[in-house]
Amino acid sequence: MVRRRLDSGLDASLILVLGAGGHGKVVADALSLIMPGKPDGFVDWNPALVGSRVLKYQVLGDQDWLWAEASIRPIAIALGIGNETTRQRLMEKCLAQGIRILTVVHPTACVASSATIGNGSVVLAHAVLNAASRIGKGSIVNTAAIVEHDVEVGDFSHLAPNSVTGGGVRIGCSSLIGLGAQILPRVVVGDRTIVGAGAVVRQDLATDVVAAGTPARILRMRNEVSQDVDHCLVSLPDPSPTVDDRIYLSPPHMTGQEQHFVLDAIATNWVAPVGPHVDLFEAEFAQKIGLKHAVAVSSGTAAMHLATRYLDLEPGDEVFCSTATFAASVNPVLYERGNPVFIDSDPATWNIDCNLLKEELDRCARRGRVPRAVIAVDLYGQCADWDALQKICDSFEVPLIEDAAEALGATYSGKPAGSFGWANVFSFNGNKIITTSGGGMLGTNDSALAVAARRLATQARDPAPHYEHSAVGYNYRLSNLLAGVGRAQLGALEQRVAARRSTFDFYRAVLGDEPGISFMPEAPYGSCSRWLTCVLVDPDRFGATREDIRIHLEANNIETRPLWKPMHLQPVFKGCRHVGGRVAERLFTQGLCLPSGSSLTPRDLDRIVSAFSTVRRRRSNRSVPVLA
Ligand SMILES: *Cc1c(COP(=O)(O)O)cnc(C)c1O
């Protein structure tokens, strides 16, 4: 062999295998093939084994014996321990005692000249390390495991026999890839994660999880205690067949970093609606959007309420709102005994129609009573026309509130959604583009609003040593635990937007040519976050209604939802004025939101579009009257 199969240790007077169990036997055998006459024996922490024979080698001693020997002569050991935490701990201890740790490569292993292997790792029979692959220290590349080109494996990980890692895969530290498991190219597996035997991993896996099945899905978090340790070598329960898995409209998508912040909050005892993560979340958020102030609260609705409360409405004061929105944009107007007036959508953007808004403001101004505010929504991730809106509202001196709950990550004229108007509302509900399970943020550049909102959100407590209140307050604060989740989520915002936009592109590429199917247009002034992909279904041309599609997809366990039912049609807002409404009504009767979560897999997307096309097939079997 040209390559050295064994690192250093040749000058050691005693060469041992640490660990006399099953894995230790395999390591001893590999060592004997590259160093005839070696090892000199085993060392094992279990004193009961001392003196016994394993293969043809003697177990020479235990821990105390090893430390004593190491103090009088040079010793080298090969790591024969399967458990990765024990392996790491003992390797570190041995190094601290001046013992050399051998790197062992079986003579039949095929190692590219550009591959690197960290100290203390073992590469066993018929394993392949392909070009430019990198194995960290103390790791195991077990029998016949294949490590493709450019794979990176962290320290103390274990690739079990016959496992395959495709090109460019990255595996963290102390992770276990089970017998025969396959990690598809470029997938990233976090630290301390366990992949069950036979799993096929198509998507990145977070740290500290246990995953199994085809495709691999997360079964649970990894246990602290070591009962998981050998799971990579045995079959984990297969998750229920994925074919019937429910595909949700917009489920939460964790980054794998949330738990670090949450554990920090617990470790530092900041388990309260105040704390360092709340402060940092606000600061990081304000900076990302370019706002002077960001006030973290318990929901988007709470943020909207605080802004509306600050207006100090008199009963009957009007507030203009988009009619195509979620009720939470408008409910706070009713909390404050105002009268919402609903403005129709612009068919080009689905957002508030600026011409209708201006006409209605003109009419109100002539009657001498303009509304107290305009609430405009960035619908489904698309910004409203903020330059036009600002100009109109300025000319009537009406404050403008931006409901950006659906549009975090979108832009308008290169500026972030949520940076327009007087007050900005964000939501981190579980279905939004990033989530804290529930939570929200009120943004503003108006310091007086920020101060007042903070005070109202904390029970309107006046400065005094006791609890003193001169106003009715609310308990709207965000927990420091959830702020920790929010910080991790915020860090992934750009990726989440990219994923949702590419999901939209996929749907449009596959379904865009269907007769009667059209997509929410993207206004030329900005970039839509595509929080949800929305289609309009013209039943005459498509041959089925949006309800036919929704019910058919539901039967396939795929969640979709009609577009927002306009506020002027909602029983709760009966009697409220509305200006126009036909555009929003058509969006409601024809519109369907398709599953749009950033964690959708190619397989999920295939399932969705093939279910969509079976509606089509059924439609073409039915006799649809031909319209002239
Ligand atoms: C989600 C949403 C809200 C409310 O946010 P919550 O955090 O759920 O209270 C407000 N407005 C719109 C348009 C939304 O979609």
PDBQT file of the ligand as one rigid body, heavy atoms in Angstrom, charges set to zero:
ROOT
HETATM    1  C1  LIG A 701     -52.528  36.098  10.587  1.00  0.00    +0.000 C 
HETATM    2  C2  LIG A 701     -53.039  37.429  10.325  1.00  0.00    +0.000 A 
HETATM    3  C3  LIG A 701     -53.259  38.349  11.360  1.00  0.00    +0.000 A 
HETATM    4  C4  LIG A 701     -53.266  37.999  12.807  1.00  0.00    +0.000 C 
HETATM    5  O1  LIG A 701     -52.198  37.438  13.374  1.00  0.00    +0.000 OA
HETATM    6  P1  LIG A 701     -52.304  36.512  14.678  1.00  0.00    +0.000 P 
HETATM    7  O2  LIG A 701     -50.888  36.451  15.090  1.00  0.00    +0.000 OA
HETATM    8  O3  LIG A 701     -52.862  35.201  14.239  1.00  0.00    +0.000 OA
HETATM    9  O4  LIG A 701     -53.154  37.185  15.680  1.00  0.00    +0.000 OA
HETATM   10  C5  LIG A 701     -53.639  39.620  11.027  1.00  0.00    +0.000 A 
HETATM   11  N1  LIG A 701     -53.831  39.975   9.762  1.00  0.00    +0.000 NA
HETATM   12  C6  LIG A 701     -53.673  39.116   8.742  1.00  0.00    +0.000 A 
HETATM   13  C7  LIG A 701     -53.917  39.605   7.355  1.00  0.00    +0.000 C 
HETATM   14  C8  LIG A 701     -53.280  37.809   8.979  1.00  0.00    +0.000 A 
HETATM   15  O5  LIG A 701     -53.163  36.952   7.968  1.00  0.00    +0.000 OA
ENDROOT
TORSDOF 0
